[in-house]
Amino acid sequence: MELMPFIQATLAPLFLTNGIALLTLVQQNRYARTSDRLNFFFDNGKEKEHLTEIDYLEKRLFLIRTSMLLAYVSILFAIVTSLFIIIISLTPYQMTEYIVQLISIGAFSICLLSFFVAMTTAIAEVRLSFGYFNSRIKNHK
C-alpha cells in the first residue's frame, strides 16, 4: 500500500479550509463593525431616532451570522472528509471501504454546498450594504 496518495487526499479538503477561514475573518470584521454601530445607538439612547438604520443593521447581522455559521459547517465537514479518508486508508475490507468512501463523498459535498451558500449569503449582505448606502446618498443629494 502506497501512503503518499492517502496523505495527499487527506490534505486536499483541509486546504479548502484556508479559503473558508478567510471568509470567516472578513465576516467577523463586518460583524464587529455592525454590532459596534448598534451598541452605539443603544448605549446612547438614540435607537428611536435611528429606527431605519437599526432595521438595516439587524438584516445585516442576520446575513453575516448565517454566512459565518455555514462557513463553520463547511470547515467541520472538510475535517470530517479528511478523517474518513484516513479511515479508508486504514480499512482492509472492501465493503467497509466502499461505505466510508460514500460517507466521505457526502461529507465533502456538504462542505462545498455549505461554502457555496455561505458565499452567496456574504454576497447578499454586501449587496444589502451597498443598496442601503446608495439610497442614503441619493436622499442626501
C-alpha positions as CSV (number, residue, x, y, z in Angstrom):
1,M,0.0,0.0,0.0
2,E,1.3,3.4,-1.0
3,L,1.0,6.0,1.7
4,M,1.5,9.3,-0.2
5,P,-1.7,9.3,-2.2
6,F,-3.7,8.9,1.0
7,I,-1.8,11.8,2.7
8,Q,-2.5,14.0,-0.4
9,A,-6.1,13.0,-0.4
10,T,-6.4,13.8,3.3
11,L,-4.8,17.2,3.0
12,A,-6.9,18.3,-0.1
13,P,-10.1,19.1,1.9
14,L,-8.1,20.8,4.6
15,F,-6.6,23.3,2.1
16,L,-10.1,24.3,1.4
17,T,-10.5,25.4,5.0
18,N,-7.9,28.1,4.4
19,G,-10.2,29.9,2.0
20,I,-13.2,29.3,4.2
21,A,-11.3,30.8,7.2
22,L,-10.5,33.9,5.2
23,L,-14.3,34.3,4.6
24,T,-15.0,33.9,8.3
25,L,-12.3,36.5,9.1
26,V,-13.9,39.0,6.8
27,Q,-17.4,38.3,8.1
28,Q,-16.2,38.6,11.7
29,N,-14.8,42.1,11.0
30,R,-18.1,43.1,9.3
31,Y,-20.0,41.7,12.3
32,A,-17.8,43.7,14.7
33,R,-18.4,46.9,12.8
34,T,-22.2,46.3,12.6
35,S,-22.5,45.3,16.3
36,D,-20.4,48.4,17.4
37,R,-22.8,50.6,15.5
38,L,-25.8,49.0,17.1
39,N,-24.2,49.3,20.5
40,F,-23.6,53.0,19.9
41,F,-27.3,53.6,19.3
42,F,-28.5,51.5,22.3
43,D,-25.8,52.8,24.7
44,N,-26.6,56.5,23.8
45,G,-30.4,56.1,23.8
46,K,-30.6,57.0,20.1
47,E,-32.5,53.9,19.0
48,K,-35.8,55.8,18.4
49,E,-34.1,58.3,16.2
50,H,-32.4,55.7,14.0
51,L,-35.0,53.0,13.5
52,T,-34.4,52.7,9.8
53,E,-30.6,52.2,10.3
54,I,-31.2,49.8,13.2
55,D,-33.6,47.7,10.9
56,Y,-30.9,47.7,8.2
57,L,-28.2,46.6,10.7
58,E,-30.5,43.9,12.0
59,K,-30.8,42.4,8.5
60,R,-27.0,42.7,8.0
61,L,-26.3,40.9,11.3
62,F,-28.7,38.1,10.2
63,L,-26.9,37.6,6.9
64,I,-23.4,37.8,8.4
65,R,-24.3,35.3,11.2
66,T,-25.8,32.9,8.6
67,S,-22.7,33.2,6.4
68,M,-20.4,32.6,9.3
69,L,-22.4,29.6,10.6
70,L,-22.4,28.0,7.1
71,A,-18.7,28.6,6.8
72,Y,-18.1,26.8,10.1
73,V,-20.3,23.9,9.0
74,S,-18.2,23.8,5.8
75,I,-14.9,23.6,7.8
76,L,-16.4,20.9,10.0
77,F,-17.3,18.8,7.0
78,A,-13.9,19.3,5.4
79,I,-12.3,17.9,8.5
80,V,-14.8,15.0,8.6
81,T,-13.9,14.3,5.0
82,S,-10.2,14.1,5.9
83,L,-10.9,11.8,8.8
84,F,-12.9,9.4,6.7
85,I,-10.1,9.4,4.0
86,I,-7.8,8.4,6.8
87,I,-10.2,5.6,7.8
88,I,-10.3,4.4,4.2
89,S,-6.5,4.2,4.1
90,L,-6.6,2.0,7.2
91,T,-9.5,-0.2,6.3
92,P,-8.6,-3.6,4.9
93,Y,-12.1,-4.7,3.9
94,Q,-13.7,-3.7,0.6
95,M,-17.3,-3.4,1.8
96,T,-16.3,-1.1,4.7
97,E,-14.1,0.9,2.4
98,Y,-17.0,1.4,-0.1
99,I,-19.3,2.7,2.7
100,V,-16.7,5.0,4.1
101,Q,-16.0,6.3,0.6
102,L,-19.7,7.2,0.2
103,I,-19.7,8.9,3.5
104,S,-16.5,10.9,2.5
105,I,-18.1,12.0,-0.7
106,G,-21.3,13.0,1.1
107,A,-19.3,14.9,3.7
108,F,-17.3,16.7,1.1
109,S,-20.4,17.6,-0.9
110,I,-21.9,19.1,2.3
111,C,-18.7,21.0,2.8
112,L,-18.8,22.5,-0.7
113,L,-22.6,23.2,-0.6
114,S,-22.2,25.0,2.8
115,F,-19.3,27.0,1.5
116,F,-21.3,28.0,-1.6
117,V,-24.3,29.1,0.4
118,A,-22.0,31.0,2.8
119,M,-20.5,32.9,-0.1
120,T,-23.9,33.6,-1.6
121,T,-25.1,34.9,1.8
122,A,-22.0,37.0,2.1
123,I,-22.6,38.5,-1.3
124,A,-26.3,39.2,-0.3
125,E,-25.0,41.1,2.8
126,V,-22.6,43.2,0.7
127,R,-25.4,43.9,-1.8
128,L,-27.7,45.0,1.1
129,S,-25.0,47.3,2.4
130,F,-24.4,48.9,-1.0
131,G,-28.1,49.3,-1.6
132,Y,-28.6,50.9,1.8
133,F,-25.8,53.4,1.4
134,N,-26.7,54.2,-2.2
135,S,-30.2,55.1,-1.1
136,R,-28.8,57.3,1.7
137,I,-26.5,59.1,-0.8
138,K,-29.4,59.7,-3.1
139,N,-31.6,61.1,-0.2
140,H,-28.7,63.3,0.8
141,K,-28.2,64.9,-2.6
